[in-house]
Amino acid sequence: MINRLQIQELQDLVGKETLQRLAAIIQFIPNSGISHPNDIYEKQNLERIFLSFAGQDAFQKEEFRKKIISRLSDEEIRSLAQKLGLSDLLPFSDLVNLISHKAWTDNSETKILIDFLRLPESYIPSARTVIPNIETVKRPESPYKSLKDYQNEIFRKVEGNLENPLQKILIQMPTGSGKTRTAMEIICAEMNKNPGKSVIWIANSEELCEQAVECFRDVWSHIGTFDADIIRAWGPNDVKYPINSSFLVAGFAKLHSAFKRNPELAKVISNNLHLLIIDEAHQVMAPTYKEVVTKLREDNFSIHMLGLTATPGRGNLDNEETRELIGFFSGNRIDIESGNQTVFQYLRHKKILAHIKKDPLYTNMVFELTPAEKKYLKSHYDFSMEFLERISLDDMRNLEIIKKLKKECELRKKILFFAGSVNQSKFICAILNFMGYRAEHLDGSTKRDRRRNIITEFKSGDLNIICNFGVLTTGFDAPKIDVVFIGRPTMSVVLYSQMVGRGLRGPAIGGKESCKLIDVIDNIEAYNSPDNVYEYFGEYWEENV
């Protein structure tokens, strides 16, 4: 039914700037269906572009649905009314108002309307999921998977340390080696030894928080010796203090704001705590995060503190931050013993980690940093959002990325694309959809239910491409990823390891033998390319493809 819209209406809905950007590059994409820039202004192509670039957002708005429905014929609207259980005897205008006013949610009426208007199934809104603030862990329904030998060695060392008072321990395990699973075994063992006491797990993203909940639920259901509560304290859930023995999972930001509003809350929570876990421990060096940890420990200094990290503290390659982080944990760092091999060789040999095959995309483009961007890089050890936004708008660079992505799509690969900006992620995602490859976009503003639905589809195999910005670097496990495509430059070892880590899971833990890593390598003035970051991870790779 989109064909009822006029050419000018379609152009206005897509936007002049988007059409100009498309006209400049799409003719150079092999087999895109567009051979000349002016072809995109043909009505049939405009309809496809609208559905790919703007349709999903447009149909969320009642006024737009009303515009489309009002262009149905009298026979069509009465047929639709019957399907929706409305009286087909009502006047045409009343039916238009009633149908367009219906809630655009995951319900049978929306599905009928989407089917009737011949819209893509992906337009169906995600079902709203209510996540409980508190839940009780029940008995297991699946077999228990014991720790691997190297995880068990970490467990044994940490448990030995925890027999002493006031322990602060930093656990370092490479991305993909099972930090969360190992930590959860420690947590459950300590809760069993200390009934009535609670544990708090602090992380900086919803994905990491939910991952912790799922892992605790699985482990505790098998080895827990009493009923324990899980308390969620992130997103819409308030911070609740434990009444029973509990596993409290909280977002740093949520705790910080809650403690500011109610300074006594930290004291109430800490009174019953035995363990404090900091996921992605390098975050604790930020002043607000350190403040949260300090508040929890100032009235109960006997709380043991564990930090989890893959690359301790290294926002850049300077060791100062690493030393500070290890110092924060009293110099007590525990990591994997790998004998004469490197840790990566050891874990690959055990098929814990996949073989990473590098396939760099050299753009041969030179980008000059402004004085402000240089200043930001010098003080923050990474590129500013302004710089990332600027290079992400370079459509000659985007063209090379799209061509490379298209080749992987043609091979039906499962791809996770890390963009340099929200704009770039949306733009590239829309072009992939225009070319017939189903892709979805995620960023920090994506609604929680939609984000969860997209990730579920990706994990199940119903969706093969996710384009994202600012999310999915942590707390996201999709075992069968074929390609990690990094489209943003970074000088941060931590961020880079998190992105690469999404493809590291090996066959011994449900992943793949190998994963392709595609890096977009730019020539950034005065810094050449961030090769020093990539070379830092030389042990991750074995060969180029």
C-alpha positions, -999 to 999 in steps of 0.1 A, spaced: 0 0 0 30 22 1 24 27 -36 -4 51 -27 22 77 -16 33 102 -42 69 107 -53 73 140 -34 58 125 -3 83 96 -4 112 120 -9 101 141 20 97 110 43 132 97 34 148 131 36 168 151 10 202 146 27 197 108 28 187 106 -8 217 128 -18 241 105 1 225 74 -15 228 89 -50 265 95 -45 274 59 -36 248 33 -43 256 32 -81 291 20 -71 278 -10 -51 278 -41 -73 244 -56 -80 226 -29 -59 199 -26 -86 209 10 -91 231 19 -121 226 57 -122 222 83 -94 189 94 -108 175 59 -106 168 63 -69 142 89 -77 121 64 -96 89 57 -76 95 20 -72 130 26 -58 118 54 -36 92 30 -21 120 4 -13 142 32 1 114 44 23 107 9 37 144 4 44 153 39 58 122 54 73 92 31 72 95 15 106 97 48 124 69 63 103 44 36 111 49 41 148 31 75 144 -7 75 144 -9 104 120 12 86 93 -10 54 97 -40 76 92 -25 90 60 -20 55 46 -53 41 57 -72 71 43 -60 62 9 -75 27 9 -106 23 -13 -140 20 3 -140 -18 -4 -105 -22 10 -112 -4 43 -144 -23 49 -125 -56 43 -99 -45 67 -125 -35 93 -140 -70 91 -106 -86 97 -102 -63 128 -136 -71 142 -151 -37 134 -184 -30 119 -181 -25 82 -213 -4 82 -196 26 98 -188 57 77 -154 56 59 -139 85 80 -149 67 112 -132 36 101 -100 55 92 -99 71 127 -107 38 145 -81 18 127 -53 43 128 -59 49 165 -54 13 174 -23 7 196 8 -1 175 21 -29 197 28 -66 195 -8 -76 192 -30 -95 167 -46 -63 154 -12 -47 145 -2 -80 128 -34 -80 107 -27 -44 97 9 -51 88 -2 -81 67 -30 -61 50 -7 -32 41 19 -57 28 46 -44 52 77 -63 62 72 -87 92 101 -69 109 77 -39 114 59 -59 141 67 -41 174 86 -61 200 66 -77 227 69 -59 261 87 -81 286 83 -74 323 114 -82 342 108 -88 379 126 -66 405 131 -97 427 130 -134 419 138 -166 438 161 -191 421 144 -225 418 157 -260 413 176 -269 381 160 -282 349 192 -288 330 225 -307 335 252 -289 354 283 -279 335 314 -280 358 343 -256 355 371 -262 330 404 -270 346 419 -235 342 387 -220 356 389 -244 385 425 -233 393 413 -196 394 384 -207 417 408 -226 440 432 -196 443 405 -171 450 388 -193 475 421 -197 493 425 -159 494 390 -154 507 398 -175 538 417 -144 550 400 -111 560 396 -79 539 405 -94 506 407 -73 474 414 -95 443 416 -87 406 408 -117 384 422 -113 349 409 -137 322 409 -130 285 376 -122 268 359 -154 259 375 -176 286 346 -176 310 352 -148 336 315 -145 345 311 -183 349 342 -186 370 332 -157 392 297 -171 397 311 -204 410 331 -184 436 300 -163 445 278 -194 450 305 -212 471 308 -181 493 270 -178 497 268 -214 507 295 -209 533 278 -177 546 240 -183 547 221 -151 554 247 -130 537 244 -113 503 265 -105 473 264 -74 451 274 -74 415 280 -40 399 282 -35 361 279 -5 337 254 -19 312 220 -36 312 234 -64 290 262 -72 316 236 -70 344 212 -94 328 241 -117 318 251 -119 355 215 -127 365 212 -155 340 246 -170 350 239 -168 387 205 -184 382 220 -213 363 248 -220 388 229 -214 420 200 -236 409 226 -265 408 249 -259 437 229 -236 460 220 -252 494 191 -228 502 167 -205 484 182 -172 474 167 -141 459 179 -122 428 174 -85 430 176 -64 399 186 -28 403 190 -13 369 168 2 342 133 7 356 140 -14 387 147 5 420 175 -4 443 161 -27 470 181 -38 500 184 -76 506 161 -91 532 170 -127 526 203 -141 513 204 -124 479 224 -118 447 219 -81 441 228 -70 405 231 -32 401 241 -7 375 268 18 386 247 47 375 216 34 393 235 30 426 252 64 423 219 82 418 202 61 446 230 68 471 229 105 463 191 106 470 194 85 501 229 84 516 217 58 542 209 33 515 245 23 510 249 16 547 217 -5 548 228 -26 518 264 -30 530 254 -43 564 245 -77 550 271 -79 523 299 -105 521 312 -100 486 313 -70 462 320 -79 426 330 -53 400 325 -64 364 347 -48 338 369 -36 367 387 -9 348 355 12 351 361 15 389 388 40 383 362 66 372 355 90 401 317 83 402 322 45 402 350 47 428 326 67 449 299 40 448 324 13 459 338 35 487 303 42 500 295 5 501 327 -4 520 330 26 544 305 12 569 315 -25 564 351 -27 555 351 -65 560 334 -69 526 356 -88 502 360 -72 468 366 -90 435 373 -72 402 369 -89 368 388 -78 338 402 -90 305 426 -61 300 432 -45 334 428 -7 333 444 0 300 424 28 283 456 33 262 490 15 261 504 36 290 508 14 320 500 40 346 463 32 346 471 -5 348 493 1 379 466 22 395 439 -5 390 461 -33 403 470 -10 432 433 -4 439 431 -42 444 461 -42 467 483 -57 440 465 -90 443 460 -102 407 451 -138 398 452 -150 362 453 -182 341 485 -203 343 494 -215 308 528 -230 313 552 -224 284 524 -213 261 508 -178 260 474 -177 275 459 -174 240 478 -204 226 467 -224 256 430 -215 253 430 -220 215 446 -254 220 418 -263 244 393 -249 218 380 -224 244 389 -195 221 382 -194 183 410 -188 158 408 -152 148 415 -146 111 423 -110 103 410 -94 71 418 -57 74 401 -31 52 426 -4 44 408 27 32 439 47 22 421 78 34 438 105 54 419 122 82 433 152 100 425 159 136 414 194 146 432 210 176 402 202 198 402 165 186 440 163 193 435 177 228 407 152 235 428 123 223 457 134 245 436 137 276 411 108 271 434 84 252 408 78 225 391 96 197 363 121 204 327 116 194 330 146 171 358 129 152 340 95 151 309 113 138 329 132 112 346 101 96 314 82 98 298 107 75 325 101 49 305 82 23 335 71 3 347 54 34 311 40 40 311 28 4 341 6 11 325 -7 43 293 -15 25 310 -34 -3 329 -54 22 298 -62 42 279 -71 11 305 -98 2 301 -113 37 263 -111 34 264 -130 1 281 -158 19 253 -158 45 277 -150 73 265 -140 108 279 -105 112 283 -81 141 291 -46 128 305 -19 152 298 15 137 315 48 145 282 66 152 245 61 154 241 78 121 265 55 104 250 24 119 215 33 108 226 44 73 246 12 66 218 -10 81 192 7 58 214 2 27 218 -35 36 180 -39 39 175 -20 6 198 -46 -11 177 -74 3 197 -85 34 179 -83 66 198 -62 91 188 -45 124 203 -15 141 209 -10 178 221 19 199 217 32 234 183 47 227 168 15 213 139 5 235 147 -23 259 121 -48 245 132 -42 209 169 -46 218 161 -79 236 140 -91 206 168 -83 181 194 -101 201 172 -131 205 166 -133 168 204 -130 162 212 -158 186 185 -180 171 197 -175 136 166 -156 123 187 -125 119 222 -125 105 234 -89 107 234 -65 136 247 -29 131 253 -12 164 269 18 181 277 20 218 262 -13 227 270 -50 224 307 -45 234 299 -63 267 273 -86 281 264 -100 247 271 -137 239 261 -150 205 282 -182 201 280 -186 163 293 -152 151 312 -156 118 324 -120 113 332 -92 137 334 -60 116 349 -30 134 341 2 115 353 26 141 389 35 150 399 34 187 430 38 208 414 20 237 427 -15 244 397 -22 266 372 -12 240 390 -30 212 393 -62 232 356 -60 240 346 -57 204 369 -85 192 358 -106 222 323 -110 207 338 -135 182 362 -153 204 340 -181 217 355 -215 206 339 -249 199 345 -262 234 320 -237 248 295 -237 220 312 -213 196 331 -218 163 365 -229 152 373 -196 137 359 -161 134 369 -134 108 379 -100 121 375 -71 96 391 -39 108 387 -6 90 422 9 90 424 46 83 454 69 81 448 94 109 471 124 106 499 125 132 489 91 145 490 71 113 466 42 122 458 27 156 481 -2 147 497 -1 181 463 -11 196 459 -39 170 494 -51 175 489 -53 212 465 -81 204 489 -100 182 485 -131 202 448 -131 193 454 -137 156 472 -164 137 469 -155 101 454 -131 76 427 -144 52 
